[in-house]
């Protein structure tokens, strides 16, 4: 159902006031900024994954020569991998918003994005 002219004018006024009042909040709501932030988070996840794997493998290789350094590298690598797992789970829960399923008279479920 389309908005009336008065309702549309009121909505435009609210949007303009929001943009003028809090530009940082408005910038977070734009699609380009959200997409850029997601790409940055994915780069960080991949970087932590590779860094963690490299540190853990280097620690296993070094453990026979210098025990303390090898153990430290293994622990730091494992910590980086745990951080990667946490970031992946956070990104997954943010992007997989639950969808409600409404039932029609025929019984077929239709996903409702709300």
TORPA-4810 file (N, C-alpha, C, O; in nm, 3 decimals):
<nodes>
NODE_1_0.085_-0.116_0.000_0.000_0.000_0.000_0.091_0.124_0.000_0.173_0.140_0.090_X
NODE_2_0.076_0.210_-0.100_0.161_0.329_-0.108_0.125_0.431_-0.001_0.013_0.435_0.049_X
NODE_3_0.223_0.513_0.034_0.203_0.618_0.133_0.135_0.739_0.068_0.152_0.767_-0.050_X
NODE_4_0.060_0.809_0.149_0.000_0.933_0.100_0.109_1.040_0.092_0.220_1.018_0.143_X
NODE_5_0.080_1.152_0.031_0.179_1.260_0.018_0.223_1.312_0.155_0.341_1.338_0.177_X
NODE_6_0.127_1.326_0.245_0.160_1.374_0.379_0.251_1.275_0.453_0.348_1.315_0.517_X
NODE_7_0.218_1.147_0.443_0.300_1.046_0.508_0.441_1.040_0.448_0.540_1.027_0.520_X
NODE_8_0.449_1.051_0.315_0.579_1.050_0.250_0.662_1.172_0.289_0.782_1.161_0.312_X
NODE_9_0.597_1.287_0.297_0.667_1.410_0.337_0.716_1.398_0.483_0.827_1.441_0.514_X
NODE_10_0.635_1.341_0.569_0.674_1.320_0.708_0.791_1.221_0.718_0.885_1.244_0.795_X
NODE_11_0.785_1.114_0.642_0.894_1.017_0.640_1.024_1.080_0.588_1.131_1.056_0.644_X
NODE_12_1.015_1.160_0.482_1.134_1.229_0.429_1.191_1.326_0.533_1.313_1.339_0.545_X
NODE_13_1.105_1.393_0.606_1.151_1.483_0.711_1.225_1.410_0.822_1.326_1.458_0.872_X
NODE_14_1.175_1.293_0.861_1.240_1.213_0.963_1.377_1.165_0.914_1.475_1.171_0.987_X
NODE_15_1.382_1.119_0.789_1.510_1.073_0.733_1.612_1.186_0.726_1.728_1.167_0.762_X
NODE_16_1.570_1.302_0.681_1.662_1.416_0.671_1.710_1.461_0.809_1.826_1.497_0.826_X
NODE_17_1.620_1.460_0.907_1.659_1.498_1.043_1.759_1.397_1.100_1.853_1.435_1.169_X
NODE_18_1.738_1.268_1.071_1.830_1.165_1.117_1.968_1.184_1.055_2.069_1.175_1.123_X
NODE_19_1.971_1.210_0.925_2.100_1.232_0.858_2.171_1.354_0.913_2.293_1.351_0.931_X
NODE_20_2.097_1.460_0.940_2.159_1.582_0.992_2.203_1.564_1.137_2.306_1.618_1.178_X
NODE_21_2.126_1.489_1.215_2.155_1.473_1.357_2.272_1.379_1.384_2.357_1.408_1.468_X
NODE_22_2.278_1.266_1.313_2.381_1.165_1.339_2.434_1.109_1.208_2.387_1.005_1.163_X
NODE_23_2.532_1.175_1.145_2.583_1.127_1.016_2.658_0.994_1.027_2.661_0.917_0.931_X
NODE_24_2.717_0.965_1.141_2.787_0.838_1.158_2.688_0.721_1.155_2.716_0.618_1.094_X
NODE_25_2.574_0.738_1.220_2.471_0.633_1.218_2.417_0.615_1.077_2.394_0.502_1.033_X
NODE_26_2.397_0.723_1.008_2.345_0.717_0.871_2.444_0.647_0.780_2.405_0.573_0.690_X
NODE_27_2.573_0.671_0.802_2.676_0.608_0.718_2.678_0.457_0.738_2.706_0.383_0.644_X
NODE_28_2.649_0.410_0.861_2.646_0.267_0.887_2.527_0.199_0.821_2.530_0.078_0.797_X
NODE_29_2.423_0.275_0.792_2.304_0.215_0.734_2.309_0.203_0.583_2.230_0.130_0.525_X
NODE_30_2.400_0.272_0.519_2.407_0.265_0.374_2.463_0.130_0.331_2.544_0.070_0.402_X
NODE_31_2.420_0.084_0.215_2.457_-0.048_0.167_2.606_-0.056_0.134_2.669_-0.157_0.163_X
NODE_32_2.662_0.048_0.074_2.803_0.046_0.036_2.894_0.034_0.156_2.994_-0.039_0.151_X
NODE_33_2.863_0.104_0.262_2.944_0.099_0.383_2.935_-0.039_0.448_3.036_-0.093_0.493_X
NODE_34_2.817_-0.095_0.453_2.800_-0.229_0.512_2.875_-0.334_0.430_2.935_-0.425_0.486_X
NODE_35_2.870_-0.322_0.298_2.939_-0.417_0.212_3.091_-0.404_0.228_3.162_-0.505_0.232_X
NODE_36_3.139_-0.281_0.237_3.282_-0.258_0.257_3.329_-0.315_0.392_3.436_-0.375_0.401_X
NODE_37_3.247_-0.296_0.494_3.281_-0.349_0.628_3.285_-0.501_0.627_3.374_-0.561_0.689_X
NODE_38_3.191_-0.563_0.558_3.189_-0.709_0.549_3.314_-0.761_0.476_3.374_-0.860_0.519_X
NODE_39_3.353_-0.694_0.367_3.473_-0.736_0.296_3.597_-0.723_0.384_3.684_-0.810_0.383_X
NODE_40_3.605_-0.615_0.460_3.718_-0.596_0.551_3.721_-0.706_0.657_3.829_-0.757_0.689_X
NODE_41_3.606_-0.742_0.710_3.601_-0.849_0.810_3.643_-0.982_0.749_3.710_-1.061_0.816_X
NODE_42_3.605_-1.008_0.626_3.645_-1.133_0.561_3.796_-1.137_0.537_3.858_-1.242_0.550_X
NODE_43_3.855_-1.023_0.502_4.001_-1.017_0.485_4.069_-1.044_0.618_4.169_-1.117_0.623_X
NODE_44_4.018_-0.986_0.726_4.075_-1.012_0.858_4.062_-1.158_0.899_4.154_-1.215_0.958_X
NODE_45_3.951_-1.219_0.867_3.931_-1.361_0.900_4.033_-1.446_0.824_4.096_-1.533_0.882_X
NODE_46_4.048_-1.420_0.694_4.144_-1.498_0.617_4.287_-1.474_0.666_4.367_-1.568_0.674_X
NODE_47_4.319_-1.350_0.699_4.452_-1.320_0.751_4.480_-1.393_0.881_4.588_-1.449_0.899_X
NODE_48_4.384_-1.393_0.973_4.402_-1.464_1.101_4.413_-1.615_1.079_4.490_-1.682_1.148_X
NODE_49_4.339_-1.667_0.984_4.345_-1.810_0.955_4.484_-1.849_0.906_4.545_-1.943_0.958_X
NODE_50_4.535_-1.777_0.807_4.668_-1.808_0.753_4.778_-1.785_0.857_4.870_-1.866_0.869_X
NODE_51_4.768_-1.676_0.931_4.868_-1.647_1.033_4.870_-1.756_1.141_4.976_-1.800_1.183_X
NODE_52_4.752_-1.797_1.185_4.743_-1.902_1.287_4.800_-2.034_1.239_4.872_-2.102_1.312_X
NODE_53_4.766_-2.071_1.114_4.819_-2.197_1.062_4.970_-2.190_1.046_5.040_-2.285_1.080_X
NODE_54_5.022_-2.077_0.995_5.166_-2.063_0.977_5.239_-2.068_1.111_5.342_-2.134_1.123_X
NODE_55_5.186_-1.999_1.211_5.251_-1.997_1.342_5.251_-2.137_1.406_5.351_-2.180_1.463_X
NODE_56_5.139_-2.207_1.395_5.131_-2.340_1.455_5.227_-2.437_1.385_5.297_-2.513_1.451_X
NODE_57_5.230_-2.433_1.253_5.320_-2.523_1.180_5.467_-2.488_1.205_5.550_-2.578_1.220_X
NODE_58_5.499_-2.359_1.211_5.636_-2.319_1.242_5.673_-2.362_1.384_5.787_-2.402_1.409_X
NODE_59_5.579_-2.354_1.475_5.604_-2.400_1.612_5.632_-2.548_1.619_5.721_-2.592_1.692_X
NODE_60_5.556_-2.628_1.541_5.581_-2.772_1.539_5.718_-2.803_1.478_5.786_-2.896_1.521_X
NODE_61_5.758_-2.725_1.377_5.889_-2.747_1.316_6.001_-2.704_1.411_6.108_-2.765_1.411_X
NODE_62_5.977_-2.601_1.490_6.081_-2.544_1.577_6.090_-2.614_1.712_6.188_-2.594_1.785_X
NODE_63_5.991_-2.693_1.747_5.986_-2.751_1.881_6.103_-2.845_1.910_6.140_-2.864_2.026_X
NODE_64_6.162_-2.905_1.806_6.274_-2.997_1.828_6.405_-2.923_1.854_6.493_-2.976_1.922_X
NODE_65_6.418_-2.798_1.800_6.542_-2.722_1.821_6.533_-2.636_1.947_6.620_-2.645_2.034_X
NODE_66_6.431_-2.554_1.956_6.415_-2.462_2.070_6.275_-2.488_2.126_6.175_-2.442_2.071_X
NODE_67_6.270_-2.559_2.235_6.142_-2.604_2.289_6.050_-2.488_2.327_5.933_-2.488_2.291_X
NODE_68_6.102_-2.390_2.399_6.017_-2.280_2.447_5.961_-2.198_2.331_5.843_-2.162_2.332_X
NODE_69_6.042_-2.169_2.231_5.996_-2.090_2.117_5.891_-2.168_2.038_5.792_-2.111_1.991_X
NODE_70_5.914_-2.298_2.022_5.817_-2.380_1.949_5.682_-2.386_2.020_5.577_-2.375_1.956_X
NODE_71_5.686_-2.402_2.151_5.561_-2.408_2.228_5.488_-2.274_2.220_5.366_-2.270_2.204_X
NODE_72_5.563_-2.164_2.232_5.499_-2.032_2.223_5.434_-2.011_2.086_5.322_-1.961_2.077_X
NODE_73_5.503_-2.049_1.980_5.445_-2.034_1.847_5.320_-2.120_1.831_5.222_-2.077_1.771_X
NODE_74_5.324_-2.241_1.884_5.206_-2.327_1.876_5.089_-2.265_1.952_4.977_-2.264_1.902_X
NODE_75_5.116_-2.213_2.071_5.008_-2.153_2.151_4.952_-2.028_2.084_4.831_-2.010_2.079_X
NODE_76_5.041_-1.941_2.033_4.992_-1.821_1.964_4.916_-1.858_1.836_4.816_-1.795_1.802_X
NODE_77_4.963_-1.958_1.766_4.893_-2.004_1.646_4.755_-2.059_1.679_4.658_-2.032_1.609_X
NODE_78_4.748_-2.137_1.786_4.618_-2.191_1.828_4.525_-2.078_1.871_4.405_-2.082_1.843_X
NODE_79_4.581_-1.977_1.939_4.499_-1.861_1.978_4.446_-1.787_1.857_4.330_-1.744_1.856_X
NODE_80_4.529_-1.770_1.755_4.483_-1.703_1.632_4.375_-1.785_1.563_4.280_-1.728_1.508_X
NODE_81_4.388_-1.916_1.565_4.284_-2.001_1.503_4.153_-1.995_1.580_4.045_-1.998_1.521_X
NODE_82_4.161_-1.987_1.713_4.039_-1.973_1.793_3.972_-1.838_1.765_3.850_-1.831_1.753_X
NODE_83_4.052_-1.732_1.754_3.998_-1.601_1.719_3.931_-1.604_1.583_3.826_-1.543_1.563_X
NODE_84_3.991_-1.675_1.489_3.932_-1.690_1.356_3.797_-1.760_1.364_3.701_-1.719_1.299_X
NODE_85_3.790_-1.865_1.443_3.665_-1.938_1.459_3.556_-1.848_1.518_3.442_-1.852_1.473_X
NODE_86_3.591_-1.768_1.617_3.495_-1.676_1.678_3.446_-1.574_1.575_3.327_-1.545_1.568_X
NODE_87_3.539_-1.519_1.495_3.500_-1.421_1.394_3.409_-1.483_1.288_3.314_-1.419_1.243_X
NODE_88_3.439_-1.606_1.247_3.355_-1.673_1.147_3.215_-1.697_1.203_3.116_-1.674_1.134_X
NODE_89_3.207_-1.741_1.327_3.075_-1.764_1.388_2.996_-1.633_1.401_2.875_-1.631_1.379_X
NODE_90_3.066_-1.524_1.437_2.999_-1.393_1.445_2.947_-1.348_1.310_2.834_-1.301_1.300_X
NODE_91_3.029_-1.362_1.206_2.986_-1.322_1.072_2.870_-1.409_1.026_2.778_-1.360_0.960_X
NODE_92_2.874_-1.537_1.059_2.768_-1.627_1.017_2.635_-1.594_1.086_2.530_-1.597_1.021_X
NODE_93_2.638_-1.563_1.215_2.513_-1.534_1.286_2.456_-1.400_1.243_2.334_-1.382_1.242_X
NODE_94_2.541_-1.304_1.207_2.492_-1.174_1.163_2.426_-1.186_1.026_2.324_-1.122_1.002_X
NODE_95_2.483_-1.266_0.936_2.433_-1.274_0.800_2.321_-1.373_0.782_2.252_-1.369_0.679_X
NODE_96_2.299_-1.460_0.876_2.192_-1.560_0.866_2.080_-1.523_0.962_2.055_-1.594_1.059_X
NODE_97_2.015_-1.413_0.935_1.904_-1.371_1.021_1.791_-1.472_1.008_1.760_-1.517_0.898_X
NODE_98_1.731_-1.507_1.119_1.624_-1.607_1.112_1.504_-1.553_1.036_1.465_-1.437_1.049_X
NODE_99_1.447_-1.641_0.957_1.328_-1.604_0.881_1.208_-1.677_0.938_1.213_-1.797_0.965_X
NODE_100_1.102_-1.602_0.956_0.979_-1.665_1.004_0.910_-1.732_0.887_0.914_-1.683_0.774_X
NODE_101_0.847_-1.842_0.913_0.772_-1.913_0.811_0.625_-1.898_0.841_0.578_-1.933_0.949_X
NODE_102_0.553_-1.844_0.743_0.408_-1.832_0.763_0.340_-1.939_0.680_0.383_-1.972_0.569_X
NODE_103_0.236_-1.990_0.733_0.164_-2.098_0.668_0.043_-2.042_0.593_-0.033_-1.962_0.646_X
NODE_104_0.030_-2.087_0.470_-0.088_-2.047_0.393_-0.197_-2.150_0.418_-0.178_-2.247_0.492_X
NODE_105_-0.312_-2.129_0.355_-0.425_-2.220_0.376_-0.393_-2.358_0.323_-0.447_-2.457_0.374_X
NODE_106_-0.306_-2.368_0.222_-0.271_-2.497_0.165_-0.171_-2.574_0.247_-0.149_-2.693_0.222_X
NODE_107_-0.107_-2.509_0.346_-0.013_-2.578_0.432_0.131_-2.562_0.388_0.221_-2.607_0.458_X
NODE_108_0.155_-2.499_0.273_0.293_-2.481_0.226_0.357_-2.365_0.300_0.296_-2.259_0.315_X
NODE_109_0.479_-2.384_0.346_0.549_-2.278_0.418_0.612_-2.179_0.322_0.677_-2.218_0.225_X
NODE_110_0.593_-2.053_0.346_0.652_-1.946_0.266_0.740_-1.863_0.359_0.693_-1.816_0.463_X
NODE_111_0.865_-1.845_0.322_0.957_-1.768_0.407_0.921_-1.622_0.406_0.901_-1.562_0.300_X
NODE_112_0.911_-1.565_0.523_0.881_-1.423_0.539_1.007_-1.354_0.589_1.053_-1.384_0.699_X
NODE_113_1.067_-1.262_0.511_1.194_-1.204_0.549_1.190_-1.112_0.668_1.296_-1.063_0.708_X
NODE_114_1.078_-1.085_0.725_1.067_-0.993_0.839_1.119_-1.055_0.962_1.118_-0.992_1.068_X
</nodes>
